Amino acid sequence: MYKFISRNRDKRKLHKSYIALFKHNLDQKWGKFVANQPLLKKVLPQGMTPTKLFVAEFRKLVDVYFSYIDYLNSLSVENKEIVNTTVKKFFNYDSHAGKIAKFLHDEYEIHNCVYCDSSKVSIFHHKRKEVRRFDIDHVLDKGTCPLTSLSLYNLVPSCKICNNSPLKGRKTIGDTIKEIKHLSPTNPSYDFWHHVKFVINPKFPNISNTPRVMYENEYELDIEYYKDTTYAKSVNLFELKDRYNTDFLHEALLYLDLKDKYTKRQILDMAKILGKTYDEVYEDIFKIKFDQTHHSLYRKAKEDILGITTFG
Ligand SMILES: [Zn+2]
């Protein structure tokens, strides 16, 4: 749902500080590692080194992911096991998980689950220790392809519900290579925000009961697509329609009722009486800027329902 925006606008600096998380000279280490394991020689595509892989663009990671799977499939069952276990040992996510999560939290403008916007991505302190209330999802599963388990653009802060089975688990977002490259929030052209719209529809024809919030059973939250229906694969994978109907419908109906209640004319009249501007009164009622600065949950859905988002 969210684009991945780094606080550090200089990509080179960002990449440098990411690679610095891993203290050893990894390319040299990999050279030695491979020298003792002839089966590993073909694991990385030509010209690719661990350091390059760590900061390679997401679309390149997808190519590495599929070529790794092809390579494994060309091996005997026994060799497959040897290669996968050895690669896992080198690209060991678990031993770096804490510092990677901290890096993403500090370096990126991410405050809520990137996939669902219904859970906070934050760190709090317990007895001076940092506790994080979010997972790091590997867009390309680290069990299937350990090669990309430490790659910056394969890592997405998300909630436990989105990250784990039965939702994402080990699955890819999208089915074809083209879709998979497109649907990662780390893909530079990913733009869920302006192609997916949350709307409220009556469940039955000719429903006009208001306030809607009193007739919750008569309405449902639905999802529409603008110019790019592939985002439906992401919406379906993360069960956004069902989750939003369960957790956000009531609030959504409240906003829609408020929108009916406070027309432009009324807000202008109120502004005159109160000695405020139109924008100030609008903000007092709808709290759009407040939600933006406080990174409130469900902000996109709220802005869609109030007609604020632009699409296409
Ligand atoms: Zn989530």
Residues whose N, C-alpha, C, O or C-beta is under 5 A from the ligand:
A	BS01	ZN	C113 Y115 C116 D117 S158 C159 C162
